[in-house]
Amino acid sequence: MHLPPALTARFAVLLALAALALSSSARGQDESSPSDLAPDKSPVQTAKSADCPTFRVRPQDQIWVINTRWLGCSAGGAAEPNWAVWRYESGRWENSTTADFYATDSAEIVTAVYIHGNRVDDQNALDDGLAVYFQLVGKLDHEPPVRFVIWSWPSTQIKGQLNDVRVKADRADVEAYYLARFLAGISPEVRVGLLGFSYGARIIAGGLHGLGGGRVVGHTIDPGERAKMRVVFWAAAENSDWLLPGRTHGQALPMAEHWLNLINCCDPALAQYWRVDKCVGGTALGYAGLYGRNLLPADLSARFVEWNVTHLIGKQHSLYPYLYSLPIQNRTRQVVLWHEL
C-alpha cells in the first residue's frame, strides 16, 4: 500500500522520534554510574505481596532517629553535638531531645542502632530504617521490647564517583566520633546491638574505638563504664586490618561482647575499596574478612565471628538482599537483639 507523500513524511518523523526516545533511554541506562559503595534499589526486592505482613510498630517498642546531617565536620568540643532527635509516634516523627532518649534507658529493653551506608538521602534513611526495624523486630509478635535507633548521617550522593566515596569515607570517620559521644551517654546496664551496612560498619568500628580510649578524628571520649554491646556488619566498608591492636580502630574489639562480620567475595563495590584511599589502599573487611586474625589475642579472636554469605548475596552491593534474607535476618537477631533467647 502506498501512502500519500504528506503521510509518508509524517510517518517518517514519528519513526525518527521513537528511535531517538529509545536511544536516549538506552543511553541513560548505559551511562548510569556503578555502585561504588552505593546501595542498589531493586523493585523486585522491595515488592510487597498480599501474603506479607504490613508495617506496624509493636506497642512494646520505641523507634528513634539521631540525625547528624546538618552537623559540620569539626567534631571536637566539650558541648554535646547538636544533632536532631526524633521519635516515631502514631505514624509521625515528633521532635524530641537526647535527654528524652536517655531517660528511656532500661535494662529490660534492648537498644538496636542501625547505621546506613553511602548515597542514602534523608528520606531514604528513614524509609530503610523503618524497613530494617520491621523485618528484624516489628513483624514478630512475642519477642521482648526493643528501642530501635536509626542513625541518619549526610551520605547523599555528590558529584564524581571517586570524590563521592572519598568524601564519605572522611565523613564516616567524623560520624564515628558522634556515635561514640552518643553511645557514651547510654547507661551501662543497657544492652546495645549495633548493625552497620557498608560505611555504617566503618562508623561503628570507629565509634567503638573511641569508646575504648582511641583517638577519633583527633579527639578522645571521656572514660567511663559502657553499655554492653554486640555488633553485626553487613558489607563492611572498613579496612580489613583496622580492627587489629595498634591499627586505626584497634581499640574497638574489646568494647563489644560479640562481633558478626558477613563476607561477600563477589561484592563489586567492595572489590574496588582499595581506591577509597589512594595512598594507603586496603581491602574491605566485608570482601575478604579480617586480615591478620592470628595476631589477635585468643579472647578477642573468639568473640569475632565471620560468615561467608556470597551464595546468598551474589554480585551486588545493596542493603536489600541482606535485609530480606531469612537466614541473615535470624542470625542478625541472635547477635544484636535477643541472643539470650
FENLINRA-V584100 format. One record per backbone hydrogen bond with DSSP energy under -1.0 kcal/mol. CO is the residue of the C=O (numbers start at 1). NH is the residue of the N-H. If there is no record, write none. Layout:
# FENLINRA-V584100
CO | NH
CO | NH
This chain:
# FENLINRA-V584100
4 | 8
5 | 9
6 | 10
7 | 11
8 | 12
9 | 13
10 | 14
11 | 15
12 | 16
13 | 17
14 | 18
15 | 19
16 | 20
17 | 21
18 | 22
19 | 23
20 | 24
21 | 25
22 | 26
23 | 27
24 | 28
25 | 29
26 | 30
27 | 31
29 | 32
34 | 36
35 | 37
42 | 46
49 | 52
58 | 61
62 | 148
63 | 88
64 | 150
65 | 86
66 | 152
67 | 84
68 | 71
73 | 75
81 | 83
84 | 67
85 | 96
86 | 65
87 | 94
89 | 92
92 | 89
94 | 87
97 | 101
98 | 102
99 | 103
101 | 104
102 | 105
110 | 147
111 | 193
112 | 149
113 | 195
114 | 151
115 | 197
121 | 125
122 | 126
123 | 127
124 | 128
125 | 129
126 | 130
127 | 131
128 | 132
129 | 133
130 | 134
131 | 135
132 | 136
133 | 137
133 | 138
134 | 139
137 | 140
145 | 110
146 | 62
147 | 112
148 | 64
149 | 114
150 | 66
152 | 68
153 | 155
155 | 119
160 | 164
161 | 165
162 | 166
163 | 167
164 | 168
165 | 169
166 | 170
167 | 171
168 | 172
169 | 173
170 | 174
171 | 175
172 | 176
173 | 177
174 | 178
175 | 179
176 | 180
177 | 181
178 | 182
179 | 183
180 | 184
182 | 185
183 | 186
187 | 190
190 | 228
191 | 111
192 | 230
193 | 113
194 | 232
195 | 115
196 | 234
197 | 200
198 | 201
198 | 237
199 | 203
200 | 204
201 | 205
202 | 206
203 | 207
204 | 208
205 | 209
206 | 210
207 | 211
208 | 212
209 | 214
210 | 213
216 | 219
219 | 216
228 | 192
229 | 257
230 | 194
231 | 260
232 | 196
233 | 262
234 | 198
236 | 238
236 | 286
238 | 285
239 | 242
240 | 291
241 | 244
242 | 249
244 | 247
247 | 250
249 | 252
252 | 255
253 | 256
258 | 231
259 | 305
260 | 233
261 | 307
263 | 309
264 | 267
267 | 271
269 | 272
270 | 273
272 | 275
273 | 276
277 | 281
283 | 240
284 | 287
284 | 288
285 | 289
286 | 264
292 | 295
293 | 296
297 | 301
298 | 302
303 | 259
305 | 261
307 | 263
309 | 312
309 | 313
310 | 314
314 | 316
319 | 323
320 | 324
322 | 325
325 | 329
326 | 330
327 | 331
328 | 332
329 | 333
330 | 334
331 | 335
332 | 336
333 | 337
333 | 338
338 | 341
